Amino acid sequence: QSALTQPASVSGSPGQSITISCTGTSNDIGNYNLVSWYQQHPGKAPKVMVYEVTRRPSGVSDRFSGSKSGNTASLTISGLQAEDEAVYYCCSYAGSNSHVFGTGTKVTVL
Amino acid sequence: QVQLVESGGGVVQPGESLRLSCAASGFAFSDFGVHWLRQSPGKGLEWVAFIRYDGRNKDYADSVKGRFTISRDNSKNTLYLQMNNLKAEDSAVYYCAKEGVPYYSHYHFDDWGQGTLVTVSS
């Protein structure tokens, strides 16, 4: 299956809110509430920020929130901070016991 | 705390084999499904394979089906990935990651290891 589509880059000033979109199809995002979001800093392993569309793991700031409408999922980061600068990947269950990732979005804090 | 440590990466020629290991600690390994994922240098993430908590179910990405085999030894808290007939496009950092919910399959990737680099080149 094809990768989910994300914008290549999103930027914002400290304190602002930004939203990253993740567009799939009715075979993945549109059919399952199993969308997760991962933050990756350079040279580090990815870290889950949101799972099952809207749920946050313990320890993850409530500045991170997820949503979904149709075939598109979104991650919103509110109160943007310098440490939020990273690459963010969405991921969806794609049926037949498989997963598909997004193309990745580099978040820059201006 | 949860720790996943991959090993076994290296440089191999096309057509050769390699076996990766992932040593787990800090959680009940036998209660969780585990995944292998990979990331080519400068590229995005790709899911590779999954094994259920008891080892009875295994799933693979189409790109590796028939060449890679995932397995686990719950008595040693260790996950494996046997990679045969390696191709240049298999070059990547390989990560192991545990499922977020015990006994569940294909929900999300909770804790990740730091990865091990595999380079396939002649």
Interface residues (C-beta under 8 A of the other chain):
Chain A: A3 L34 S36 Y38 K44 A45 P46 K47 V48 Y51 E52 P57 Y89 C91 Y93 N97 S98 H99 V100 F101 G102 T103 G104
Chain B: G44 L45 E46 W47 F50 N57 D59 A61 D62 Y95 G100 S105 H106 Y107 H108 F109 D110 W112 G113 Q114 G115
